[in-house]
Amino acid sequence: MIQIAMTVEQFLEQRGEMPEGGQWAELHAGVPVFLEPPDVDHGTVVLNLSKAFATYFHQASAGYACFDLGLHISRQPDTVYFPAVSLFLMGPRFAESDNAVTVTVPATVIEILSTPDRKQGLELRMAQWLYWGVGEIWMIDQKAETVQLCNRQGPRGWGTGEVIENLDSLPGFRLPVTDVFEVPEWAK
């Protein structure tokens, strides 16, 4: 049986009928791929990043973060990845916030390596992000409690006790690595 590559439009139309309502589905070269649902710690990292970026972008009066936004990185066959966070530094604020998928290239993509399938094929995803024009990629490893940054200048990383800072893309941004993984009081 020959499988015809699915377009992004078909994927979005059928996504609600997929397992878990398509929430953890991506489109890789026209083929739907179903990722494992992330764990609670993944949600903790997303919560902490959302607070940090909301504070930063409010003070900067420019830029914004989108969470679980589909990034349509190639067509024919279509590929759509859903990183945990996409940072947009240019254009109207919140222009992509209500979209399911965008072709607008974010300045930064943040991947949370919370499940084996999110770690698998990471090198290919990173190469595709950089080729597509993403300026930097953060890879957050919950188990090791590390943040790795990759851009065209090379890799950079932070661990427990260090502070994410001195980023060309986010002037003045400071985030202690421990804050990325901190479980909120109400969840303890």
N, C-alpha and C positions, 0 to 999 in steps of 0.2 A: 504494500500500500504506500503510495506516495503522499507525503504530507506537504500541503501548500503552506508556505510561510504566512503567518498571521501578521497583519498590519497593526500599527498602534491603535488605529480606530476600532478594528475588530477586537483587539485585546481589551480596550476600555469598555466596549459594548458588552462583552462577555465576562468581564472581571467579577461582577457581582454574583455570578453563577458558579464561580470557581470555589475550591475549598477555602474555608475561613473568609468567605466573601471576597476572595482575591486580595485580602489585606497584605499577605506576604508573598504575592506573586510578582514576578518580573518578566520581561520579554527579552529573550536572548536570541538574536539573529532570527526573529520570527517565531520562536518556540517559547510557549509559556513555561517558566521554571518556578517551582514552588519551594520557598525557603522555609526552614523551621521557624515556628513562632519564637520570638526572643523571650528571654527570661525577665524576671522582675528587675534584676540589676540593670538590664538594658534600659528599662523605663526610668530608673533612677538617674542614669547618666543623661538621658534625654531631658528629664526635668531640670537637672542641674545646669546643663548647657543652655536650656531655654531661659532660665533666670539670668545667667551670666551674659548672654547675648542681648537679652531685652534691656538690661542695665547699660551695657556698652553702647548699643545703637541708639538708645534714648539720649544718652549724653553726647554722642557723636552727631546726632540730628541727621543722620544719613545711613543708608543700608538697612538690611533686615535679614532675618533667618527664616527659612521654610523647613518644615519637618515632614519627612516621608513624601516629598514631592517627586514625582516621576520625571527623570531627565532623559529626554529622547535624544540619544547620542548618535544614532545612525538610522538611515532609511534604506530599504530594499536590500537586504532584509532589515526590518526594524528592530532596534534594541532600545529598551527602556529600563534603566536602573532606578531603584528607589533607595538612595542613601538615607541615613538617619537625619542628616542636616545638610542643607545647602545654604551658603551665605552669598547674598547678593549685595554688592557695594555700589552699583551704578543703577541709573534709571529711577523711575518713580517708586517711592516706598510702597512696599507690599503689593507690587504689580503682579507677582506670581502666586501670592498667598491662596487665592481661591481656585487655582488651576489644579487639575489632577496630574497633568503632564505639561512640560515646557520644553522648548528648544533653546531657550535663553541659557547661556552658559554662566553658571555661578562662579564667583571668584574662588570659593573654597567648598570642598565636599568633605563631609565627615562621615566615616564609616565606623560603626561600633561592631567589633569582632566578637559578638556574643554567642554565636553558634558555629559549629564546624563548617556549615555550608557558606557562611559569610566570610570565613577565612580562606576557604577553597577558591582558587582562581583569582585571588586578590591581586596578584601581579598583573594579570591581564586587565582587570578592571582599572587598576591604577594607570597602566599604559594607555588605555582608552580614554580615561578622564583627561590625562595630560595632552594627548593628541587632539581631543575635542576642544581644548583651550582652557580647562580648569587650571587656575594658577597654583593651587596647593591642595593637598589631600591630607586630612588627619585620619589616623587609624588609632582607635581607642581600644586597648586590650584590657578588659575588666579584670581578668584573672591576674595578670601581671601588674595591674594598676599603672599602666604606662600610656603615654600619648606620643605617637610618632608622627612627624610631619614630613611630607615628601613634596618637593617642588623641583623645578628645573635646576636649581642650585645644588640639590642633593638632600639627603635625609638629615633630620634633626629630631631629637627625642627628649622627653622629660619623664621622670619617675617621681615616686613618693618623696615629699620634702622639697620638690622643685616647683617653680612657678612658670607657667606658660606666659611668655612676654617677649617684647622686642620683635614683634612680627611686622614685616613690611606691609602686609595686607591690612592689619588692624592696629594702627598706631595707638599706643596708650593702653591697649588691652592687657589685663593681668588676670590670671586665673591660677590659683594654687592647684596642683594636680590632685591633692587630697579633696578639694571641693568638687572635682568632677565625679568622684565616687562616693561622696558623703550621703549616707542614708538619712532622709529627713526625720526629725524627731517624731512626727506623727506616724511614721511607718515602722518605728522600732518597737 
